[in-house]
């Protein structure tokens, strides 16, 4: 029975993300190394699961190791400058062969429907096409890159049309020029430009090492400005990670809200990142990942989900949906990437007095002084409203308030409006602070 309880709790924790991600557009990049890995089928199963949950997927695969293998068989050396391949005619032919074979292999795996497997009943339609228009990089620093190109235009209307039909779109890192020439492209660049063109909700870059700091280890989140500083100061940064971070900066600056960098070697990294509170990768965003802000009507479901368990424990008084709708302007929330993990409210009782109410932080996030941050927001809001003193009614968190300068008071010290609505059965302690 215990195992069933764990499963039910896990599934309930998982469900908000299903609602949050449904009908969202994700662009996912993975390198040619992932395709060669013996565990690649597990990643394919994860793609199929995302598709079944109503997520619009664009997959962009790399082909670098596949090109290298073909050149080696011909006793040809791969040529690079500034980590970018110089694509001569021979390398271009290898790129064509690699792109075609990898694309067919991925389509084949996504078409599996074996009984008792994660792909059973999937019935995924995979669409590929000439969605990317390219142009040559040309000559840089005296180096002629020949058939190495860069993205000129993305046919976002055609991609969106396929996504609207419920199809999964698979794109190889090659592009076509209006004159009919074909160019070898950076898969990271292709994925980033597609995410920008589609106004994708997320760009996910699956790299060989993930994002690690030599000083602090795993990095959970950074803004694009912090990412730029990190690149400049991190000496031991893998090439694939550096490329991903540079793509993340470009994506964030061009309108992509969230860029996730994942270590593709971690089994299930994609699912853990998307369907758990803290994830397992590195989130890059143009703004702070976690913000404290005034509550909106759209936050009410999240607030209710946060406070309902506390109401059942008697820590908070019950609040109805109607109460929250009428008083939403009194509420402040902590928004962590679209999830409400903390809230509080300041109700003005009389001209110079206010009541702190509904102060709650999710149990998983109570060790980072978020309660203090909410209280500071209350102080700031109270001062703007010219309030002189604040009251709090508490049954179990009196000492928390006392440690922050609140004093014990009696029922008679409450403003008349609070005395009128005071629940004597609950017998909450009265606390007060002059600000």
JOZIPE-V276892 format. One record per helix or strand. SS is the DSSP state (H for helix, E for strand). FROM is the first residue (numbers start at 0). TO is the last residue. If there is no record, write none. Layout:
BEGIN
SS_FROM_TO, SS_FROM_TO
END
This chain:
BEGIN
H_1_20, E_24_29, H_31_35, H_39_51, E_55_60, H_63_72, E_79_80, E_83_84, E_86_86, H_88_109, E_125_126, E_131_135, E_138_139, E_142_143, E_145_145, E_147_153, H_155_163, E_167_171, E_173_175, E_181_183, H_186_197, E_201_206, E_211_212, E_216_217, E_220_222, H_223_232, H_238_252, E_257_262, H_268_274, E_281_284, E_289_293, H_296_311, H_320_325, H_327_329, E_330_335, E_338_349, E_352_360, H_362_364, H_369_383, E_388_393, H_397_401, E_406_408, H_410_412, H_415_420, E_428_433
END
